Each structure stands twice: as C-alpha cells, then as structure tokens.
Amino acid sequence: MCVREGWRLDDDLAGTAGGHRPGWWEPAGPDDLTTVREQLGRTPQGILAVAARCRFGRPSVVVTAPVIPGPRAQVRPFPTTFWLTCPYLVEAVSRLESAGWIARISQEIKAQPDSLEQLREAHRGAARLRAGLLGAGAARRLQQLSPQALARLREVGVAGSRDFDAVKCLHAHLADHLGRGGNPVGRRVVALLAAQGVALSGSPRCATEAAGSGEAPCLRPSPSAPYNRGGGSAKGLPG
C-alpha cells in the first residue's frame, strides 16, 4: 500500500527512535548502511538503528521506520520493525523454515497457554513499539492521508501479522527477539540454532575468510536465502 506523501519523512522520523529504543540499540552509521546494502544487494531505506551486531561489529539486525519513501511522491507503510540482515543467520533460519519449523513451533506454542500468551504479548508489543517509532507528528499526517494505513501500523503484530496466535516468519520473530527480547518464537529459534552449532554472533569463517581475501562473507549475499531478497514470508526490506 502506498499513500501520497504530504510531509517530509526525514523531518518527522528524525530522532523518533530515541524515546522508544532499548539501551543496546545503536545509531546506524555510514559504514553500517554500506554493510547492509552489500548484505542485501541493494540500498535499503528507512533504517533507524542497529539492534544487534555480529562478533565482528557488523549489523545483524536493523530497526526500520514504520513508513518509508515510495515511488512517485508516495510513502509506504512498513510494519516489519526488525530485519535480520546477517546472511549467515538468514540462511540458517531459512533451513529451519524449509524443514517445517514454522508449523512445528506454532503447534508447540499453541499447546502451552503461557507461551501462547507470551506470543500474543510479543505481537502487541510490536504494535506499541511501531506506534512509538512513528511519532505523534507523522501519525497525525498519516491519519490525514490514509486512516487505513495508520490503523494497520498500530494494529498488526510481528511481521505485520493480524493473527496474534500465528507464527508467520521465523526470521522476523528471531529479529524481534534480538531487537527487544521477550519473543517466545524467537527464543525457540535461538535454541534450535544453538543445537545446530549456529552462533548468533556469526560464523567464525567470517574472520578467516576476511583475513585471506579482505572481504567478509557477509558482504556476499547468498542466492539461496530468499528472505533478504524480499521473497520470504515477510515483506522484503525496502530498497
């Protein structure tokens, strides 16, 4: 969905993360934006902060704005607040999804009332955070342009899910958990990755290969990971 742009996004979004960010978020500097561009193979828009880094200091999860510039003087609502950019983790989570873990985790969560309530609260928390990142000024202007778009941003959960009992995308739930904590699906994914020897801090191969070639593997996007190309179950990071 795109709506006509009636304000300068940079003016309304500048600094909006400040009052709503966990203490570990960091500003996205020029080197971070360059790395994310090379990780994804395109120039992303709307990055507000870096929520998690690998052991080599490169972004692995970024925070994105609730609205981003669109084509022809339009703006696009973007409900996916946290985006997993580390290709090492993206590929590992893609393997879990291919092995059927979306359905399996969903069944596990629904069988445990406490975990199901935690999932619902994670979705509600994602909506609250997104509303806070949008800011009052941008919200008023978006209300004038498209009340439906504003309502969606305020109401949907992780990865834009409308069903708060649903597990939509393991990448998005892991990114949400690393970005702010408290996501039971993200916790389960962390445990599954650990059982497979996948470290959240990134692959040790990165340092070895970077030392030999001067280029880290994270700067060579893999064609086997559709999530960061926008072909996964969550909407692709805008570029």
Stockholm file with secondary structure:
# STOCKHOLM 1.0

chainA/1-239         MCVREGWRLDDDLAGTAGGHRPGWWEPAGPDDLTTVREQLGRTPQGILAVAARCRFGRPSVVVTAPVIPGPRAQVRPFPTTFWLTCPYLVEAVSRLESAGWIARISQEIKAQPDSLEQLREAHRGAARLRAGLLGAGAARRLQQLSPQALARLREVGVAGSRDFDAVKCLHAHLADHLGRGGNPVGRRVVALLAAQGVALSGSPRCATEAAGSGEAPCLRPSPSAPYNRGGGSAKGLPG
#=GR chainA/1-239 SS CCEECCSCHHHHHTTTTTTTCCTTCEECCHHHHHHHHHHHTSCCCCEEEEEEECTTSCEEEEEECSEEECSTTEEEECCCCEEECCHHHHHHHHHHHHTTHHHHHHHHHHTCHHHHHHHHHHHHHHHHHHHHHHCHHHHHHHHHHCHHHHHHHHHCCGGGCSCTTCCCCHHHHHHHHHHHSCCHHHHHHHHHHHHTTCCTTCCTHHHHHHHHHSSCGGGSCCTTCCGGGTCSSSCCCCC
#=GC SS_cons         CCEECCSCHHHHHTTTTTTTCCTTCEECCHHHHHHHHHHHTSCCCCEEEEEEECTTSCEEEEEECSEEECSTTEEEECCCCEEECCHHHHHHHHHHHHTTHHHHHHHHHHTCHHHHHHHHHHHHHHHHHHHHHHCHHHHHHHHHHCHHHHHHHHHCCGGGCSCTTCCCCHHHHHHHHHHHSCCHHHHHHHHHHHHTTCCTTCCTHHHHHHHHHSSCGGGSCCTTCCGGGTCSSSCCCCC
//
